[in-house]
């Protein structure tokens, strides 16, 4: 444990103990949750900086409190870096996370009750894209598009039909469990035809977009939202990019409409992460993320598993366990007993419910950050296969865990 955690140990041993145990868990586990990563030590230390002590309602040059000289410089630096990396006309770095960023996007572009169109959660979309249990499904007239049953790719014909029929104010694209490129060009054409704003939620793929390894929606979308802690490898936080014509509406939606003062420690950490993302080794890292995802996909296919869409273009893959006679939740629990952490996930047209779906979602950002490569991906796939086969045998799962821990420790501490 680093010496900079010593004050926590002295003041609150209970919290220190939990931090240490979580550190051990993250070090000794193969983390395959596609929405997680390891932030660098620099990012984590910036998150723990004295900027956590400052309140800064407003924007650079227009604050409600004094003492903002360095705050303004920090936020302007983060804005400039975000604009440079993504080629955006405007950036707002204050959103607390991805869901608040989407709330603020809707606030800027819509009125309550307006029609929105987004990708359905069971088909790979996100709660905030209009799903019924979310604010986006409650406060707006939300409609959902799907993927084709035959190809499991976004059904652009359905998107166009719904867009022309429903005439949404906002067409949302992006996903949380879709293993292929998002066709931003085609969706922009549909949005224009329907008279809708195009919004791209790139929370999962922002690091790939920043590295130029996934098509970017920034040139054509009215607004682009993202988290900062997934493939971008930054702190827990959010980001909004937009055209200049939406700058005033977006900024007003973030503050004062939906948030108070920004979390400046997270802004500082995002600034560091954006600096890291501008370095040559970030491109290498993102290429390795893709190579690892493809290596794991190939191994699962060799082992006889069905993958949604048959493979992947990005950092994640979806295993469909329907023909394996095992539920996704059961498989995920067995994997966790062996220190392989992923999540059960619905597959398109799933016959099972969301709390016990048929699939497993697997992502490679975190294991790639640790330095693992394609040979380790094949080994991990073999371990997952073994876990599924011996899911009711805790002794055999424990034996796999020992092998997992040994490999994880061979890669050292990930921060």
N, C-alpha and C positions, 0 to 999 in steps of 0.2 A: 504494500500500500504506500503510495507516494506521501512524502512528508507534508504536502499541502493539505492533506485531509486530517492532520493531527488535531487541529482545533475542534473538529467534529467529534473525534474520539474522546477528547477531554470533556466537552460540554454535554454531549448526548451519546453515550455508549450504545444505546439501543439503535439509534439511527445509523451510527457508524457500523454496527454489526450487520445491519441490513444492506448497507452500501457494499461492505466487504463481501457478503454472500452473493450479492448480485454481480459484483466484479468477478468473483470466482465462476459464477454460472456463465457469464458472457465469455470468459476465457476458455472454459472447458467444454463449451457446447459448439456444435455446428449449427449456426444460425441461418436458417433458410427462409425466414419470413421476408417476403419481397419488399415490404414497406419499412424494413429496418436496415441499419448499417452501423458501422463504427465511425464516429467522428474522431478526427485527429486530436492529439493532446493539445495542440494550439487552439483548436476550436473549443474544446472543453474548458480550457483555462480562460479563454475570452468570455465564455458563458458565465464563469465564476468571478468576473472582474468587478471593479468598483462601479461600472456602469449600472449594475443592479441597484445602486443606491439613488439613482437620479430619476426624477419625474420630468416628462417633457411633452406635455400635451401640445399638439400643434405640429408645425412643420418647420424645417430650417428657415431661420429669419423671421418666423412668425410663431413664437411660442407664448404660452400664457404664464410661464415662470421665468425667472432670471437664472443665471448660472449655466447658460447653454452654449458657451463658446466651443467647447470640445464635442458636445453632443451634436451640434449642427455640422461640424466638420466630419464627424463619424457617419452621420446619416447621409450626407452628400456623397461621401466616399463610397458607401454601400450602394447608393442609387447609381452612381456613375459606373461602378463595376458591374452591376446587374445589367444595365443598358448595354455596356460594351460586350459582355459575354453572350447575351442573347440577341443583340442587334435590335433592341427595343427603343421606341420613341420616348417612353416614360416608364418608370418603375416606382412602385410603392413597396417599401421594405418593412412596413409596420405591422402587417397582419400577424396575429398571434399564432395561427397555424393554417392548415389547408381549408378546413371547413369554414372558419371565419372569413377567409379570403373569398370563398364562394358566396357566402352570405353578403359580403360587401359588394361583390360583382353584381348580384341580383338587385341589391338596393340601388346601385348606380344606374342600372339599365332598365329596370322594371318597376311597375306599380303592383301592389298586392292584387292578386286575382289574375294577373297577366298569364298568358299561355307560355309555357316553356316545354322544350323537347330535349330529352337526354337519353343516354344509353341505360337500359334496364339493369338493375342490380344483379338479377340472376344470369345476365348475359355478359357480365364483366364490368358494368358501370359502377358508380359510387353512390352512396346514400344521398349526397348533396346534389345529385343530378336529377332530382325530382322524385325520389322514392317516397312512398306513401307515409312511412313512419318518421320522416325527416321534415324539418321546417320547409324545405324546398317543395315537398309534396303537399304540405298543409296550407301554405300561404300563396301558392300559385296553382294555376290550372295545368298540372304536370302530365305529360304524356311520355311514353317510353318506346324506344326502338330496340330492335334485337339483332341477333346474328342469324345468318341462314342456317337451317338445320343441316343441310348437306355439307357445307364448307366450314361452318362455325366462324366465318368472317362477317364483319358488319354488313348488314343487309341494306345497301345503299338505295335500292329500289323502294324498300319500306320507308327509309328515312325521307326520301323525296315525296312519297305518297302522303305520309303523315304531315310533313312540313307544308305541303300545298293545301292539305285539307284543314289542318289546325291553325295555320298561319302563326307560329309561335313568335313571341318577341325575341326569345333567345334560343338558339340551337347550341346545345352543349355537347362537346365531344371530349374524348379522353376516357381513361378506364383505370380500374384498380386490379383487374384480373383478366387482361386480354393480351395474349402473347404475340400479337402481330403489330406491324406498323399501323398507325392511325392514318387513314387517307384524308389528310387535311385539305388538299386541293379539291377533291370531289365534294367534301362537306361544305367548303366555302362556296362552291358553285350552287349547291342546294340552298344554302342560307340566303345567298343573293337572290335566287329565283323566288324564294318565299318571303323576301323582305325582312329577314331576321338578322339579328346580331349573331356572329359566330364567336363562341367562347370555347377556348381549349384549356382543359384541366390537365396539366402535364406533371402532376405531383410525382408520379412513378418514374417518368422518363426524363425529367429535367436535366439530369446529369448527362444522359445520352444526347439530348438535344444540344446542351452546352458544348459537348465535344464534337458535334457534327455527325454523329453516328445514327441519329434518328431524324427524319424530316422535321423541320421546325414549323410550327404554326404561326410564329411571330409575324412574318411578313403579311399574312392574310387575315388573321383573327383580329377582331375588335379588342378582345381582352384575353389574356392568358393568365391563368392562376397556377400556383404550385405550392407544395410544401418545400422545405429546404433540407430535410433530413434523410431522404431516401437515396436515390442514386447521386444526388448532388453532394451528399456526404457532409452536410452542415449541421447546425443545431436544430432543435425542434422549433419550427417557425413557419411563416408563410410569406408569399411573394405574389405581387400582382404586376403584370406588364400590360401596357395598353397603348393604343394610338394616342397621339397628342389631343385629338378631339375629345377623348374621354378622360383626360387628365383631371380636370376639375371635378367631374362627377365621381370618379374613383376616389380621389383624395378626400372629398367630402363624405363619401360613404364609409371610408375607413375611420376618419375622425372629422366631425364629432358624432356621426350617425351610429356607428356600431362599436367603437372602441374609445377608451380614454387614452392615457399615455402609453406609448409603445414600450415594450420590454427591451430596453436599450442594451442589456447584456446579450440578448439574442441577436440584436442588430449588429453588435460588435463581432459576435461569433460568425454571423452570416458574412460579414465583411471579410473575415479571415478565410472562410470557406470559398468565397468567390475569388480571392487571391490564389488559393490553392488550385481552383478550377481553371485558372488561366495558365498554369504551368504545363510544360510538355508531358510530364509523367501522369497528368490527369487523363490525357487522351489515351495513353498506354493502359491505364487502369480501366477505362471504359471499354476499350477493345477486349481486355481480358474478361470483363464481366460478360460480354457477348460470347466470347469463345467458351467460357465455362458453362454458360447456359446451353449452348449447342452441344458441348461434349456430354453434359448430363442427359440432355434430351436423346442423343444418339444411343447412349447406354441403356436408357429406359426402353427405347424401342427394341434394342437387341434382347432385352429381358422379357419382352412380350407385353409391355404396357401400351395402352392407348393414350396418346397425348391429344388434348384439345387442339384442333387445327393441324395436328400432325407434327408440330414442332414449335419453334419460336423465332421471332425477329428481335427480341429485346432481352430483358434481364430476368424474365420469369417463364415458367412453364406450368401447365395444369395437367396433372395426372387424373385420368378418369378410371376409377376403380370398380365401375359397375360390373364388368365381367370377371372381377377378382373375388366377388362374393364377400366384400368387406366394405364397411362404411368408412367414409373419410375421417370421421371423428375417432373411430376405433384405431385406424391406422396412425393418426397423428398422436394419439395418446401413447401408443406402443413406441413410436419413434422417440417421443420425449423421454421415455424411460431409458432410452439408450443415448440421451443427450443430443438428439437430432431434433431441432425445434423448427416446426413449420406450422401451417394451419390448414384445417379442413376447409374446403371451399366448394361452392356449387359449381357444377359444370352446365353448359347450355342445355336447356330442356331437361334438367335434372328431375328425376322422379321422386327424389327424396327431399325432405324439408331443409331449410337453411341451417338449423341447429344440428343436423346430422346428415350432411350432404354426401355426394358420391365422389367428391374429388379432393385432391391435395394441391395447394398452391405452393410452388417452390421458387425462390429467388436466389440469385447468386451475388448480389452486391456485397454482403457482409463477408462471406467466405473469400471473395476476391480481395477485399481490403486486407485480409489477413495474409495474403500472399499465396493462397492455394491456387493450383492450376488445374489443367484438364485431367491429369492423372488422378488427382484427389477427387475431382468431380465424379469420375467413374467409380472410384472406391466408395464415395458417399452414396451413389445410386445403388451399388451392391449392398451396402449396409441397410438402406431403406427397404430394398427388396427382402432382405433377411428379416428385418423387423416385422414386416407385414406377414411373412410366412410363420414367424414364431411369436406372434402378437399375444398369445395367451401364456407364454412361457417366460416368466420373469427372470429365471436363472439365465436363460439364453440371451435375453435382452440386456441383462447386467453384464454379460461377457462382451457383448457388442459395445456397450458403454465404455468398458475399460479400453478397448481399442480406439474408440472415438476420442477419449480424453488424452490418450497417449499421442495421437496425431495432433490434436489441438495444441497441446503443450509444446510439441516440436516446432510450432510456428511462433512461439513466444507470446508475449502480451500484446494485444492488438491496439494499444495506445501508447 
